[in-house]
Amino acid sequence: MSVESLSADDSVNIRVEDSDSFEERSVIRTINEAAFGGPDEADLVDKLRADGHALISLVAELDARLVGHILFSRMWIRSQTGALVSAVALAPVAVLPEHQRRGTNRRAQKHRCRSRTL
């Protein structure tokens, strides 16, 4: 899936992760671990990818360094009638602690909303 890169502001760039890069995936794991203080969310990202539920993975770059990550994944909701309805989950949303509370998450989420539909 191709999504164009979008400058969030003068210094933050939001783009689709390079899924072929082991190094980038390792950095994404580190971002999730740092943002949440442990491996649970990073493990969730790995499991969603392994199970084929990851739809799109975006990274936030600042000065050519990854500082954030968000994952959109497939999920199902059981309706009141018992039917399963396909939906998209936004989780986890992770930003390195030293870059939190600066709008990086919000910009990454807006980027996906402006891009092609899932």
C-alpha positions in Angstrom: 0.0 0.0 0.0 1.4 3.4 -1.0 0.8 6.5 1.1 2.6 9.7 0.2 4.9 11.3 2.8 3.4 14.3 4.5 5.2 17.0 6.5 3.4 17.4 9.8 5.2 20.7 10.4 8.6 22.1 9.6 10.5 19.2 11.2 8.2 16.2 11.7 7.6 13.9 8.7 4.9 11.2 8.8 5.4 8.2 6.5 4.6 4.5 6.0 7.2 2.3 7.7 9.7 0.5 5.6 8.4 -3.0 6.2 11.4 -4.6 4.5 13.8 -3.0 7.0 14.7 -5.1 10.0 16.5 -2.1 11.5 13.4 0.1 11.2 11.2 -2.6 12.8 13.7 -2.9 15.6 13.6 0.9 16.2 9.7 0.8 16.1 9.8 -1.9 18.8 12.2 0.3 20.9 9.8 3.3 20.5 6.8 1.2 21.7 8.8 -0.2 24.7 10.0 3.3 25.7 6.6 4.9 25.2 4.7 2.3 27.3 7.5 1.4 29.8 7.7 -2.2 28.8 7.3 -4.8 26.0 3.5 -5.4 26.0 2.6 -3.0 23.2 5.7 -3.9 21.1 4.7 -7.6 21.5 1.2 -6.6 20.3 2.6 -5.0 17.2 4.6 -8.1 16.4 1.6 -10.4 17.0 -0.7 -8.3 14.8 1.9 -8.3 12.0 2.5 -12.1 12.3 -1.2 -12.8 12.3 -1.8 -10.7 9.2 -4.0 -8.1 11.0 -1.7 -5.1 10.6 -3.2 -2.8 7.9 -0.9 0.2 7.9 2.1 1.2 10.1 3.1 4.9 10.1 6.3 6.4 11.6 7.1 9.9 12.7 10.6 11.1 11.8 12.4 14.1 13.3 15.7 15.1 11.8 15.9 11.6 10.0 15.4 9.8 13.4 12.2 7.8 14.1 10.4 9.2 17.2 6.9 7.8 16.9 4.8 4.9 15.5 1.1 4.2 15.1 -0.5 1.0 13.8 -3.9 0.5 12.2 -5.1 -3.1 12.4 -8.0 -5.2 11.5 -10.5 -6.0 14.3 -14.0 -7.4 14.6 -16.9 -6.2 16.7 -19.8 -8.4 17.7 -23.1 -6.6 17.2 -26.1 -6.9 19.5 -27.5 -9.4 17.0 -24.3 -11.5 17.3 -23.1 -10.6 13.8 -19.3 -9.8 13.4 -18.6 -6.4 11.9 -15.2 -5.7 10.4 -13.5 -2.5 11.8 -10.2 -0.8 12.0 -8.3 -0.3 15.3 -5.8 2.4 16.0 -3.4 1.1 18.5 -0.8 1.3 19.7 0.1 5.0 19.3 3.6 5.5 20.6 6.0 8.4 20.8 9.4 8.5 22.5 8.9 10.0 26.0 11.2 13.0 25.2 8.9 13.9 22.2 5.5 13.3 23.8 3.0 16.1 24.2 4.1 17.9 21.1 1.3 16.8 18.7 3.1 14.0 16.9 0.3 11.5 17.6 -2.4 13.8 16.4 -0.5 14.6 13.2 0.1 11.0 12.4 -3.6 10.2 12.9 -4.6 13.1 10.7 -2.2 11.9 8.1 -4.0 8.6 7.8 -7.3 10.3 7.7 -6.1 12.4 4.7 -4.6 9.4 2.9 -6.3 6.6 1.1 -8.9 4.6 3.0 -7.8 1.3 4.7 
